[in-house]
Amino acid sequence: MPGTSAKLAVAQDSAVVQEAQRQRGLIAAFEVAGSMPLGLRVSESGTRLERGLEAYRANAEAMADRALGAVFATVRTMVGADDFKHLAREFWRAAPPLCGDLGEWGSAFPGWLGAHAAMAAWPYIPDCARLDLALHLNERAADASLDAASLSLLETHDPERLRLQLMPGVSLICSAWPIATIHDAHQVAADETVQAFHAVRGALAMPSAESVLVARNGWRAVFDRLDAPEVAWTQSLLDGASLGIAMGQAREGFDFANWLGRALRGSWLKGVAVAGD
């Protein structure tokens, strides 16, 4: 029905605004309750209000810790459970969830960490959070499978008219820090941690920039390291460039056949499409 999608989008936007206002109102209520005059706080109605708000706040802070900890598991391990709990509480106050699905919450956390004064001594943590978030979002992306038949278009059509379509949830994370090495060090078995963190210390001492492509292996999100030519190529595809344009912009050293093999083995590629189809 014409206009239905637009009306639905307006209704969804309105719901988000209303929830944001509700969350801000609750947070403001916490502040008001904390500054209530002693006589009001000890009254029956004041006590019930204060207890109710305190119970809600404690529950919300616990949920914030669990929800963010599930997404940013690497960051939680790096800063420690207690400090992460404090960060989650601060973030909840700064950017409370706007819907009931807490799996949708936290996209602003890496940027918020980057602006947090406490992170100044660990400038690589925000980028580690970006990688954690990309892995989380990839696992929540729509399911898709390779359209193998579409690969034949590579032999029959002008590259200027073709686009390589990446799988839903595929993303590129580029960092001046060794985010892949750091992430891997937090996944190893206990008897391998000494060697893994020795590698991290060496990579941080340089420092060593790393870029990764996040994709899905079965049901699990994984990442693969990319070199500079592969990064530039992948970014062109994510920006919607045609195969011809991407090839024209490819950096020296880029090997399309090698990339295509990796893309097929790693389930990066969804298929090939003709522009306009």
NORJO-V114131 format. One line per field, one symbol per residue. ss: DSSP state (2 for helix, 1 for strand, 0 for the rest). burial: # if it has 16 or more other C-alpha atoms within 10 Angstrom, else .. Layout:
ss: ???
burial: ???
This chain:
ss: 0002222222222222222222222222222222000222200222222222222222222222222222202222222022222222222222000000022200002222220022200000222222222222222200000002222222220022211111000011111000222222200002222222222222222200011111111001111111022222222222000022222220000002222222222000111111000
burial: ..................##..##.##..#..#.......#....#..##..#...#..##.#######.######.#.....##.###.###.####....#.###.##..##.........################......#......##....#..##############.#######.##.........##.##..##.....#######....###.##..######.##...###.###..#...#........#..#########...
